Amino acid sequence: MTNLFADYRKNYLPFLLIFILVFSRLIPHPPNFTPIIAAAIISTHLFKNIWSSSFILLASMLLSDLFIGLHWGAIYVYISLFIIIVFQSVIAKKISLKNLIFYCFVSSLIFFILTNLGVWAFSNMYEKNINGLFVCYILAIPFFTNTIISTIFFSYLAYMVVNYGFKKKYS
C-alpha cells in the first residue's frame, strides 16, 4: 500500500502549486489578497526542503510577474517570501490548527515590514525621513489587513486539504 498523497506530492504537487499561485496573481483580486504567503508557510511543511519551497515560490512569482510586469519593488517581495520560508523552516517545526494563526500573523508582518520599507526607501512617494517612513506604514495598513486575512484563509484551507483531504490509503 502506498500513500496517494506521498506520490502526488513528490511528482505533481510542485507544478500544481506553481500553476495555482500564478493563476491566483493573474485573476482579478483585492490588493494583497493571494495565497502566496500561505504557500510560503505551508510549502515548507509539505516538502520539508527549503530549496523546493523557494523554487516553487520564485517560479510562481517570476512567471506571474512576466505577465503582470516586473518592477523595482519585486525584489522586496521575493526577499520577504524567502525570509518567511526560512522562518518557517527553522522556527516552525510543526504546524497545528492552534499555532498556524501565529505563523500567519508573523509571516504577514514580515511581508508588510519589508515590502513597505522598500517602497519608502526606493520610491519617490514618501519623504526620506522618519515621518515619511511612518506615513508609508500608516497608508499601507489596508493592504496589511488584506494580507493577514488572505494568509489566514489560504493557510487554513491548505492545512485542511493536506491534513484531512489526503488521508485515505490506496493500494
Secondary structure, DSSP 8 states (H G I E B T S, - for coil): -B-HHHHHHHHTHHHHHHHHHHHHHHS---TT-SSHHHHHHHHHHHH--HHHHHHHHHHHHHHHHHHH---TTHHHHHHHHHHHHHHHHHT-----TTTHHHHHHHHHHHHHHHHHHHHHHHSSSS-SSHHHHHHHHHHTHHHHHHHHHHHHHHHHHHHHHHHHSS---B-
